[in-house]
Amino acid sequence: MTSFFLPIFIFFFGLIVGSFLNCVIYRLESKDSFLKGRSFCPHCKNILKWPDLIPVLSFFILKGKCRYCRQKISWQYPLVEISTVAIFLLIFNFLPRQIYFESTGGFSIFDFLPLFYYWIVSSLLIIIFAYDLKHYIIPDRIVYPAILIVGIWYLASGIFSHFYTQYYILNALYSAFASALFFWIIVFISGGKWMGGGDIKLALFMGLFLGFPNILVAFFSSFFLGAIIGLGLILAGKKTMKSEIPFGPFLIIGTFIALFFGEKLINWYLNLI
């Protein structure tokens, strides 16, 4: 029964979290607190009532328009909510069985600690993805807490469990340093034209979070997707060679690819050579 109800709970929990992430993304720009204050329409400033705040459903019931001023509601809102559900379910299905503290089979209370850890980190990544895509800025108010949370996780895991040994912690630290250095060199050589300082911080987080060799999968995926989509936009006439394209979203996608499929992709590649 637990295996039946947990995915349903995670589905609705993901929708609620996704709705909250939308609030955070908007209030990061306005610099308002996202811990207090009621939600409102960004156009007419009317306070939204509960029928306007049902994740995903309200967007389609209202046909993508504010109930009060009839201005269009951004597709960001349902897409962030749906993406949060999808990633939460993927984390539940792919990761817990690989990261138990002291697994003896089945679920225990300790199994949910890594689950919530990955949910929190993935939520921060979703915020960075949407904010950078919209504003071309990787917000320090999100990336610094993400780095801190991963650091605390390694510290706590090293103290209270045998899963994260000295090797894993050193691996993460070396990966973080090398990743940040790699992006710093790109920024230095290009004078900030190819990458920005926010990408350096995000790369440091990625190295710390993923470790080696998964960080290589993340970077390869990011640059490959960035090149393909960038070329597609240029050929479609949407961008030019001089246009600015935010790279943070590609780094986030690469992080999730490495998180869920890194080991399989590495083994597939090694079998080819």
N, C-alpha and C positions, 0 to 999 in steps of 0.2 A: 504493500500500500504506500510505503514511503517513497519508493521509486516512481510511483504514479503521480503522487501529489506534489513532490518537490519541483519537477519541471513546470507544473502549472503555477505554483507559488513564484518561482523564479521569473516566469513570463510576466506576471502582473507586477512583481517587484521591479523588474527591469523597466517596465513602462513608467512607473512612478519615479524611479531614479532618472530616467531619460528626460522626463518633464522637468525635474529639478535641475538637470544639467543645462537645459535650455534657458532656465532662469539665470543660472550662473554665467552663461555665455553672454547674455544680454547685459547683465549688470556689471560684468567686467569692463565693458566699454563705458558705461555711464558712471562707473566707480561707486555705485550704490552697494549697500550690504545685501548679500543674497541670503542672509540668515533671518532677516526680518522684513516686514512690509509685504503687502498683498500684490498679487500679479495684476498687471494692467495692460491695456492695449498700447503699444509704442506710438501709435498714430494719434488717437483721440484721448488717451490717458484715462479712459473709463476703467474702473475697477472690474475685473472679470469675476463672474459668478461660477459656481461649481459646474453648471452645464457647459461652460466655455472651456473648462480645464481638464476634461476627460482626455487622457493621452490618445493620440491618433484619431480616435472616434470623433471628437469635437471638430477637428479640422475638416473631416469629410462631411459631417452633418451641416456645418456652416459653409460648405463649398469653398473652403479656403479663404473666407472673408470674415472680417470682424462683424459681430452681431450688431454693433452700435454705429460704426462709421462706414462700414462696407469696404474698407480698405483691404487689400490683399494681405493674407497671412503668409509669411515666408515658408517655403517647403522645408526649410531647416528644421522646423519643429517636429513634424512627423518623422522625418528621416533620422534625426538624432534619437528619438524615442524608439523607433524600430531597430536602429543599429545597436542601441544599448541592450535591448532584449536579445538580439542575435548573439552579441559578444558574451553576454552573461551566460546564455545557454551553452555556447561553445566552451567557455571556461569550465562550466559544470561538467560537461561531457568529456572534455579532453584532458583536463589537468588534475583534478583531485586525486585520481588513482595513482598518479605519478609523484605526488608531492606530500603524501602523508608524513606526519612527524614520526610516528612509531606505529605504522599500520599493522593491524592484526587481522585484516579482513573486515569488510563492511564499513559503515560510517561510525565515527565517534565524535565527540564534541570537538576534539582537536583537529579533525578533518575540515571543519568549517572555518578555522582560522586562516589557512592558506587560501581558501575559497574567497573569503571576504577581502583578503589582501589583494588578490588579483582583480576582484571587482572594483576596489577602490582605485587601483592603479589604472585599470582600463577606463574608468570614468574620467580620470584626469587626462588621459590620452584623447578621449573623445572631445573634451573641452578644447584642448590644444588644436586638434584637427579642425574643428568648426571655426574657432576664433582666428586661426592663421589663414584659413581659406577665405574668410570674410574680410579680415583687416590686415593681412600680410604681416602679422606680428605674433611671435610666440610669447605669451604673457609670463613674466617672471612670477606673478602671484600664483601660477599653477605649476610651472616646471620646477621651481625650488621646493615646494612641498612634495612633489613627486620624487625628487632625489632624496629628500629627507626620509620619506616613508620607506623607500627601498633600503636606505642605510639602516634605519631602525629595525626593519624586518630581518636583515642579515645579522645584526647584533643580537636581537632577541632569539632568533633561531639558533645561533651559535651557542647561546647560553642554555636554552631550554630543550634543545633537541640535538640529535646526532646527525641530522640530515645535512646541514650545512657545515662541513668541515672546514679546516683552514684552507684547503685547496679551493673550495668553491668561493670563499670570501676573497682570497687573493686573486683568483681568476676574474671575479667581478671588478675588483679595484683596478687591475691591469687593463681590463677591457675598457673600463670607463676612461682611464687616462689616455689610452691609445686612441680611442674614438674621438675624444675632445681635441687631442693634438692633431689628428688627421683633419678635422674640420677647421681648426685654427689655421693650419697651413693653407687650406683652400681660401679662407677669408683673407689671410695676409697676402697671398700671391695675387688675388683678384682685387684687392683693395675694397673688399666688401661688396663687389658687384655680383659675384656668383652665389655667395652665402652671406648670412648675417650672424651677429653674435648670438641670437636666439637659437640658431641651428647648432652652435657649439655646445650650448647648455643642454639642448635636447639630445645631442649625440652622447654627451657624458651620461645622461640618464639612461639612454639605451644600452650603453656598454655595461653599466652597473646592473641594470635590470635583466639583461639577456645573457651576459657573459660570453665567453668564447666556447665554441665556434658559432653560436647562433647569431652573434652580432654581425658576422660576415654575411649570413643569409639576409639579415635585415637591410644592410647597406646595399648589397647587390640588388635586392628586390626594389629598394627605394630608387636607386639610380636608373635601373632598367625601366620601371614604370614611369619615372619622371621623363626619361628620354622619349619613350613611346608616346605618352600623352602630350608632351610639349611639341613633338614633331607633328602630331595629329592636329593640334590647335593651330600651328603655323600653316599647315597645308590647307586647313579649313578657313584660313583668313581671320581667325579669331585673335591670334597673337602674331607678333613679329619676332625676329631674332633679338631685338632689344627690349622686348616686353618683360616685365617682372612677373615671375610665376612663383608663388609660395612653395617652398620645398618641404615645409613641416608636415603637411598632409601625407606626402609620399613616405616620409620617415615613419609616420605613425602606421601607415598601411604595412610598411616593411617590418615594423616591430610586431604587429599582429601575425603576419605571415610566419616570421621566425618563431614566435611564441607557440603557435599551433602546429606548424608543419616543418619547423627547422630541422629536427632530427631526421625526419623522413627525406627531406630534400638533400641533406648532407649525405645520407646513406645512398640515395639514388645517384648522386654525382660521383661518389667514390666507386660505385659499381661500374660506372662508365669508363673510368680510367684504369 
